[in-house]
Amino acid sequence: MTQSKAWKNGANGHRFITSFSGGKDSVLALYKAMQVGEAVGLIVMLEEEGQRSRSHGMPPELIQAQASSLGLPVYMAAASWADYEQVFMELLEKAKNEGTEVLVTGDLDMPEHGCWHDKVTKNAGLKLGMPLWEMDHRAAVDEFINLGFVTVVVTVNLSLGMREEDLGRTFTHEYIKELEDRGIDPCGEGGEFHTTVIDGPIFKEPIPVRQGEILRNGEYAFLPLELE
């Protein structure tokens, strides 16, 4: 089997844990993996203080609400960049000891050689599953929307064509076309934006959120979401 097929089909027939940001790519990867394998949990890394997720800056209580609606336990830990890999490996080892066979991630453009997730899964004795790997970006977003997922833009990079007015917008085909017309990757793979998923076919109920005051930090603007 080629590397491409091994990664894309890694979850097939296996128990898996998903590297989870709460955003559209990790949720779509989880959905696709759940069609062919058994989800046993979510793995989430927090910043050192443990107040926000490392990837999308989400509060732990919002992640827990997503996990509860998905019906999955969370393997969560705080880490600095210096000990990130060690702490991530510890979570993988714990998941493996509880029956996990595969780590699923939502990466689309991971290089075939030098892939960090490939390295850590091999070191942990797990397989790697990347259902979205090498998928066309527009096709991935269209599938996400067509499946009925609802996601909100929560972080924008103002130096990459995004605007404060984009914060709080939900994904529709019309909005994705608007982003593309503005020269923005529909998946935000260049770091243009991040999203938080609040509903969809694998959620038992929508996540009730209220929007906070927009925060700014250099070229970034953030829309905090809090549980209602």
C-alpha positions as CSV (number, residue, x, y, z in Angstrom):
1,M,0.0,0.0,0.0
2,T,1.3,3.5,-0.9
3,Q,1.9,6.0,1.8
4,S,-1.0,8.1,0.4
5,K,-3.5,5.2,0.8
6,A,-2.1,4.1,4.2
7,W,-2.6,7.6,5.6
8,K,-6.0,8.3,3.9
9,N,-7.4,4.9,5.0
10,G,-5.6,4.6,8.3
11,A,-8.7,4.6,10.4
12,N,-10.5,1.8,8.4
13,G,-11.5,-1.0,10.7
14,H,-9.6,0.4,13.7
15,R,-10.2,2.1,17.0
16,F,-8.9,5.7,16.8
17,I,-8.4,8.9,18.7
18,T,-8.6,12.3,16.9
19,S,-6.3,15.2,17.2
20,F,-9.0,17.8,17.9
21,S,-8.9,21.6,17.5
22,G,-12.7,22.0,17.5
23,G,-12.4,23.5,14.0
24,K,-13.8,22.4,10.7
25,D,-10.9,20.3,9.5
26,S,-10.5,18.1,12.6
27,V,-14.3,17.7,12.8
28,L,-14.6,16.7,9.1
29,A,-11.7,14.2,9.6
30,L,-13.4,12.8,12.7
31,Y,-16.7,12.4,10.7
32,K,-15.0,10.6,7.8
33,A,-13.0,8.3,10.1
34,M,-16.2,7.5,12.1
35,Q,-17.7,6.1,8.8
36,V,-15.1,3.4,8.7
37,G,-13.6,3.0,12.2
38,E,-14.5,3.3,15.9
39,A,-13.8,6.7,17.6
40,V,-12.6,6.3,21.1
41,G,-11.6,9.8,22.1
42,L,-10.3,13.3,21.3
43,I,-6.8,14.5,22.0
44,V,-6.5,18.2,22.8
45,M,-3.4,20.2,23.7
46,L,-3.7,23.4,25.8
47,E,-1.4,26.3,26.3
48,E,0.9,26.3,29.3
49,E,-1.6,28.0,31.6
50,G,-4.4,25.5,30.6
51,Q,-6.8,28.3,29.9
52,R,-7.0,27.9,26.1
53,S,-6.4,25.3,23.4
54,R,-3.0,25.5,21.7
55,S,-4.4,25.4,18.2
56,H,-7.5,27.6,18.2
57,G,-7.5,29.3,21.5
58,M,-10.7,27.7,22.7
59,P,-11.6,27.5,26.5
60,P,-11.5,23.9,27.8
61,E,-15.2,24.1,28.8
62,L,-16.2,24.7,25.2
63,I,-14.1,21.8,24.1
64,Q,-15.7,19.6,26.8
65,A,-19.2,20.7,25.5
66,Q,-18.2,19.7,22.0
67,A,-16.9,16.3,23.2
68,S,-20.0,15.7,25.3
69,S,-22.2,16.4,22.3
70,L,-20.0,14.0,20.2
71,G,-20.2,11.4,23.0
72,L,-16.4,11.1,23.3
73,P,-13.9,11.4,26.1
74,V,-11.2,14.0,26.0
75,Y,-7.5,13.4,26.5
76,M,-6.3,16.9,27.4
77,A,-3.1,18.3,28.7
78,A,-1.3,21.7,28.9
79,A,2.2,22.1,27.5
80,S,4.7,24.7,26.5
81,W,6.3,24.5,23.0
82,A,9.4,23.1,24.7
83,D,7.7,20.0,26.1
84,Y,4.8,19.8,23.6
85,E,6.0,16.6,21.9
86,Q,6.8,14.8,25.2
87,V,3.3,15.7,26.6
88,F,1.6,14.7,23.3
89,M,3.4,11.4,23.4
90,E,2.2,10.8,27.0
91,L,-1.4,11.3,25.8
92,L,-0.9,8.9,22.9
93,E,0.6,6.3,25.2
94,K,-2.4,6.6,27.6
95,A,-4.8,6.3,24.7
96,K,-2.9,3.3,23.3
97,N,-3.0,1.6,26.7
98,E,-6.8,2.0,26.6
99,G,-7.1,0.3,23.2
100,T,-6.4,3.0,20.6
101,E,-4.8,1.8,17.4
102,V,-4.7,4.9,15.2
103,L,-4.3,8.7,15.5
104,V,-6.5,10.6,13.1
105,T,-5.7,14.2,12.2
106,G,-7.4,16.8,9.9
107,D,-4.3,17.7,7.9
108,L,-4.7,18.4,4.2
109,D,-1.2,19.4,3.0
110,M,1.1,17.5,5.3
111,P,4.4,16.6,3.4
112,E,4.9,12.9,2.9
113,H,8.5,13.1,4.3
114,G,9.2,14.6,7.6
115,C,5.6,14.5,8.8
116,W,5.6,15.2,12.6
117,H,2.5,13.1,13.2
118,D,4.0,10.2,11.3
119,K,7.0,10.4,13.6
120,V,5.1,10.5,16.9
121,T,2.6,7.8,16.0
122,K,5.5,5.5,15.0
123,N,7.3,6.2,18.2
124,A,4.0,5.4,20.1
125,G,3.4,2.2,18.1
126,L,0.2,3.6,16.5
127,K,-0.9,4.0,12.9
128,L,-1.7,7.4,11.4
129,G,-5.0,8.3,9.7
130,M,-5.5,11.5,7.7
131,P,-8.8,11.2,5.8
132,L,-8.4,14.7,4.3
133,W,-4.8,14.4,3.2
134,E,-4.2,15.8,-0.4
135,M,-7.9,16.6,-0.7
136,D,-8.9,19.6,-2.8
137,H,-9.5,22.5,-0.4
138,R,-12.7,23.7,-2.0
139,A,-14.0,20.2,-2.2
140,A,-13.3,19.6,1.5
141,V,-15.2,22.8,2.5
142,D,-18.1,22.0,0.2
143,E,-18.4,18.5,1.7
144,F,-18.3,19.9,5.2
145,I,-21.2,22.4,4.4
146,N,-23.2,19.9,2.4
147,L,-23.1,17.4,5.4
148,G,-24.8,20.0,7.5
149,F,-22.0,21.1,9.8
150,V,-22.2,24.6,11.2
151,T,-18.9,26.5,12.0
152,V,-18.1,30.0,13.1
153,V,-15.1,32.1,12.2
154,V,-13.3,32.9,15.5
155,T,-9.8,34.0,14.5
156,V,-8.6,36.1,11.6
157,N,-5.2,37.2,10.4
158,L,-5.8,40.8,9.2
159,S,-2.5,40.8,7.3
160,L,-3.7,37.9,5.0
161,G,-6.9,39.5,3.6
162,M,-9.3,38.7,6.5
163,R,-11.3,41.4,8.2
164,E,-12.8,41.9,11.6
165,E,-16.2,41.7,10.0
166,D,-15.4,38.0,9.1
167,L,-15.5,37.1,12.8
168,G,-18.7,35.4,13.8
169,R,-19.7,34.5,10.2
170,T,-20.8,31.0,9.5
171,F,-19.7,28.9,6.6
172,T,-22.0,28.8,3.5
173,H,-21.2,28.2,-0.1
174,E,-21.7,31.9,-0.8
175,Y,-19.3,32.9,1.9
176,I,-16.6,30.5,0.7
177,K,-16.9,31.9,-2.8
178,E,-16.6,35.4,-1.3
179,L,-13.4,34.4,0.4
180,E,-12.0,32.8,-2.8
181,D,-12.8,36.0,-4.7
182,R,-10.8,37.9,-2.0
183,G,-7.8,35.6,-2.7
184,I,-8.2,33.6,0.5
185,D,-7.8,29.8,0.7
186,P,-11.2,28.3,1.5
187,C,-9.7,26.1,4.2
188,G,-7.5,28.8,5.7
189,E,-4.5,26.6,5.2
190,G,-2.2,29.7,5.0
191,G,-3.2,30.7,8.5
192,E,-5.8,33.2,7.3
193,F,-8.5,32.1,9.8
194,H,-9.7,29.5,12.3
195,T,-13.2,28.2,13.0
196,T,-15.2,26.6,15.8
197,V,-17.8,23.9,14.9
198,I,-21.1,24.2,16.9
199,D,-23.4,21.7,15.2
200,G,-23.5,18.9,12.6
201,P,-24.5,15.3,11.9
202,I,-22.2,13.7,14.6
203,F,-23.3,16.2,17.3
204,K,-26.2,15.0,19.6
205,E,-27.2,18.6,20.1
206,P,-25.9,22.1,19.0
207,I,-23.3,23.8,21.2
208,P,-25.1,26.9,22.7
209,V,-22.6,29.8,22.5
210,R,-22.6,33.5,22.9
211,Q,-20.1,35.8,21.3
212,G,-17.8,37.9,23.4
213,E,-16.1,41.2,22.7
214,I,-13.6,41.1,19.8
215,L,-9.9,41.0,21.0
216,R,-7.0,42.2,19.0
217,N,-3.3,41.2,19.2
218,G,-1.1,42.6,16.5
219,E,-2.2,41.3,13.1
220,Y,-4.8,39.0,14.7
221,A,-8.4,39.5,15.8
222,F,-10.3,37.0,18.0
223,L,-13.9,36.4,18.7
224,P,-14.2,34.6,22.1
225,L,-17.1,32.1,22.3
226,E,-18.5,31.2,25.7
227,L,-21.1,28.6,26.6
228,E,-24.5,30.0,27.2
